[in-house]
Amino acid sequence: QVQLVESGGGLVQAGGSLRLSCVVSGSIFSISAMGWYRQAPGKQRELVARITRSGSTNYADSIEGRFTISRDNAKNTVYLQMNSLKPEDTAVYYCNAQNFYTYDYWGQGTQVTVSS
């Protein structure tokens, strides 16, 4: 089992920045990749950024270089640095961990609201 706890969401004006954190606990050795997803009202959950065990990253096209995913192995924490935020980035952001059997674990979500 893997447990994920997100923090760092909040209300920010357009153009501002936020950093989300996801603390991972449990069977960390079983994780093959970590990611951040988001879900806006009335829309499907979508991938924002992902980082594999080897450190490879990929991002949604809509991010356009504004977000950066990183991790601190010593702290068992994955981060999402979000810069130049736009109102359309408003969503609930979820931390995700996928194990080597492609089973997905999810955090409880953290709300990000960007005002215009």
Residue, then its C-alpha position, 0 to 999 in steps of 0.5 A: q500500500v502507498q499513502l499520498v498526502e497533498s498540500g500547497g493548494g490555495l487561491v492565487q491571482a493570475g500570473g502568480s505561483l504555487r508549489l504543491s507537495c505530495v508526501v509519500s509513505g508505505s511501499i515506496f519501493s513498489i512505485s514506478a512513477m509519480g504524477w500530478y493530475r487535475q480535474a476541473p468542474g465538469k471535466q475529466r481528470e487529466l495528466v499535468a506532469r509525471i516523473t518516473r523512477s529514473g527521473s524522466t519527466n513529461y508534461a501536458d501540452s497545456i502547461e507550456g513550460r510553466f510547471t515543473i515536477s521534481r522530487d526529494n527522495a530524502k523527504n519522500t516528497v514530490y513537488l509541482q512548482m506552478n508559475s505564471l498561473k492562469p484562470e484555466d489552471t483552476a482545478v483540484y490537483y491530485c497526486n498519483a503514484q503508479n506501481f510496477y503492476t500499473y496500479d494507481y494510488w491517489g491522494q485526496g486532492t488539493q484545490v487550486t483557484v486562480s483568479s483573473 
